[in-house]
Amino acid sequence: MRRVLIIGALLAAVLGVAGCTAAGSAPAASSGPPAPQVLAGQSLAQREFGLLAGGDFGGAWDLWAAPAQQVMDRSSYVALNTQCRPALGEPYTITSVRADSATVLTVFWRHGPATGTSSVVYQGNRWWFAPGPTDLADYRLGVSAVVAKRKAAGECHA
C-alpha cells in the first residue's frame, strides 16, 4: 500500500495534478482524467512535436483530430511545410500539461525562443492533436496564402 501511495505522489508531482507546476507554467487543473490518461495525451503531444521537429509533416498530420484534418488535407500540409519550412532539428519542450476535462488537455510548450499552447483531445478511444484556432484559420486561407504570410513574417527557414 505504501508503494502505491509513493508512486501516486510521484505521478502527482510530475504531472502537477496536486496544483503545483514548474515556475512560469500554467496552473494544473484540480480535476481531470486519471494520471495514465494524462500521460498518454502528453505522449501524443510529444510525438507530434518530435515529428514536426524532424520534418515528418505527413506523420504529424496523421496525428491530427478529424475536424482539423478536414480544414487542411495531408498533401496540402506537407506542401505548406515544404515550401516554408519551420526550424528543423530544434526540439519542442513540453513545460506543463493541464487537464481541462476528461477529454481535453492543454499542452504548454517551448520551441527555441517561441512558446505556446496546443491541445490534445480524446476521441474514439485515443488521443489526437488539435491545432489551435489561429493555425486553423490560417490553414483555411490555403497553402499559397499561408506561405506568403509566413515569408513576410520571416518564419520560413532554409
N, C-alpha and C positions, 0 to 999 in steps of 0.2 A: 504494500500500500504506500509506503514511504517513497519508493522508487517512482510510482505513478505521480505522486504529488510533486516530486522534484522535476520530472520530465514536463509536467504541466506548467510548472513555474518557469522552466527554461523556455518553453514554447511561448508563453505569455511575454516573457522578456524580449525574445527575439522578434516577435510579431507586434509588440506594442499593444496587445489586447488588454493589458492592465491599465491603459490610459497613459503610458509613458512612451515617448518616442525620442529619436535622436534630436539633438539640438537643431533648430531650423526646419524641422519637418512638421507635417500636419499632425494634428492630434488624432489618436486612434479612436475609432468608434467603440462604444461600450458594449454593443451587441452586434451580432452578425453570424456568419457561418462558423462552424467549428474550425479549429486551427488547421486540420488536414485540408479542408476545402480552401482556406485562405492560402495555404502553401501551394496547392495545385494551381490556383489562379495566379499567384506570384510567379510560379514556374512558367506558366504560359506567357506571361508578360516578358520574362527574361528570355524566353525562346524567341519571341517576336523581335525583341531588341537585338539579340545576337544575329538573327538573320539579316536585319537591316544593316547592322554594323559590318557584316560580312559581305554585303552586296547581293544576297539572295532575295530579291524583291518579290519574285513569284512565290517563294516559300513563305515570305512574310504575309503576303496577301492571302495565302491559303489558310492562315490562322484567323482571318477576319470573321466577324459575325455576319450572317447572311444579309441583314439590311445594309451594311457598309459595302459588301460585295456588289450589291445592286446599284450603288452610286457610281462606282468605277470598276470596270471589269479587269481581270488579271492582266491581259496583254497591255491595256492602257496604263495600268500602274507600273508595269515593268518598263514600258516606253518612257513614261514620265521620269522615272528614276535613272534611266539610262541616259536620257537627253540632259538631265540636270541632276547629276549625281550628288547625293549627300556625302558628308565626310565619312569615308570608309575606314575601317580598322580601329576607330576610336570607340571603345565600349560605352554602352549605356550603364549607368549605375542606378539601381533602384535604391532610393533613400528611405522610403517607407511605403507601407500599404495600409489603406483604410478600408474596412468592410462597411460599405454603405447600406447593404442589405444582404440577405442570404444569396442573392444572385448578381450583385454588382460590387466590384472592388475598384477603388481609385488607387492608381499606382503613381507615386511621386518619383521622378527620375531626374538624372543629370546626364548630359551628353556633352563633354567638353565644358565650355562656359555656359551652355544652354541648360535651362531647367524647365520642367513641365510636368503635366499630369496626363495620364491616359486611363482608360477604363478597360476592364475585362468583365465580361458578362457570362453568366452560367445559363446555357440554353441547350436543350436536347441532351442532357446528361454529360455535358463537358463545358469547359471554359473556352471563350473566344475573345479575341482582341477587338475593341471597338474604337476606331479612330474618332477623335474629338469633333465637335460641331464645326470648328473653324476649318479643320482639314477637309471634312466632308463638303463644306461649302465651296472650298477651292476645287475639289475633285469634280464637282458639278459643272465647273467652268470648262472642263476639258483639258486635255494634255497641253496643247499649244498655249493656252492662256495661263496655265499654272507655270509652265516652263518660263514664259516671258516674265511673269510676276516674280518668280524666284531669281531669275537672272538679274532683273532690275534691283532686287534686294541684296545681290551678291551672295546668294545662298547656294550657287552651283559650284561644285568642286571638280577639278580636272582629274 
